[in-house]
Amino acid sequence: MTQDQTTGPDAAAETPTPWRPSRTVAVVLAGGTGTRLGLGIPKQLLKIAGKPIIEHTLAVFEAAPEIDEIIVLMASGHVDDAQQIVDKAGLRKVTKVIEGGDTRNATTRIALDAVGPEDCNILFHDAVRPLLSGRIVRECVNALWTYDAVDVAIPSADTIIQVDDNDCITDIPVRSRLRRGQTPQAFRSPTIREAYRIAEGDPNFAATDDCGVVLRYLPGTPIKVIDGSDENIKVTHPVDVHLADKLFQLAAAQAPRLTDHRSYSEELTGRTIVVFGGSYGIGHELTELARRFGAQVFPFSRSSTGTHVERAEDVEAALTTAFEATGRIDHVVVTAGILERGELAEMDEETMDRVLQVNFVGPVTIARQALPYLQQTKGQLLLYTSSSYTRGRARYALYSATKAALVNLTQALADEWADVGVRVNCINPERTATPMRTRAFGEEPEHTLLAAEAVAQSSLDVLISDLTGQVIDVRRAPGDGVTPSVPAQGGPGQVETSADVASAN
């Protein structure tokens, strides 16, 4: 058990007997039924960013060095579902998955019995708060060296009003002293046990949160409040699902980056990467970067190898070439695409068909053809979108629509292919300095564009990560440079791109 015993200047006086917990246990409360979401399953089983909500939550505690054990209190009738998620994800710290009670009171009592009689730290956390940070877990555990009870909260951005039975205002508390409660709530086990023991003698007892039980029945016990985070939302209403999904996208904006050349070489040496659209731009930079780290990379494109991504026979020939040369395919990257500018009503059918075929049918065709190879290596399919996927733009209607479709395709395939261990992600780069962009928009100030090498680096980080179902935003950092200008190779009226954000933003 890893704990930091340092305390801040506002720490309370030390207790006469030093606190010596045997371990720290995270109790994940997953008793919700999804009624307010209108679901037929408990909301904690709903998938966000490619995984069930409860899996995201459990993964935070699994990764936290301060946590020794995890106990899950699951909704009635769904214990087996939760256990399957735990087993499949390989969550080794989870020791028990048991059924919760009919009320919050009953669930906490079941949890306390499951923890056992030894003195320990206990953290109670809502399963449907999947965006909990390791920082909050760490600060909760550290605070228990000084305090018997710890809560997590954030300042209220809204004015809070108090009303009577007729919905008329009776009071407006001072906002600076108000906080919005979150979880986890952390306790020394003797404290929370004693609070519930006293509460049992109250016929009107009904708990909504455990710090409230301590406050009411052990009024002399200080409850330390540590800072939560705006991202630590509770998925309760339909809009929360969309917010959480977007927050996961933002959280994954930078995939874990390795520390040195040797680490990348260890990850990539012996791997086979197929890049569709690898002749120049981001695809070319990714090809060169991966090769420097020891990967065997096979770039294919219309201009260099005559490969048309929308033709199944071309895609299969490309994949066969790579597989016969190396005996494996670990990653398939699709940067190929075209941009046609103009109003939809003025666009001829041949042009519309070409945009749809290359930008959407192509990735779909590649996905279908690549799956058997990726299944063998538990590999990854990497697609590319643009910022225009969030909002269609005039004169880019089909381009924007196909980029939005790729995001949905990413999320859907990540779900479909999870059972066979194949990951699917999508890179969303900022405006990038490539031949495609120069051809489409002319010369632009270099300091306003993202370097193609930066997108390639982020792409490589995603390929060697465990991410799936993510849309990874790649943004320009101060001081980022751009690549030297390279002649465009597309024909008149179209541009072969490496998915480098051809939107008007």
Disulfide bonds with the S-S distance in Angstrom:
none
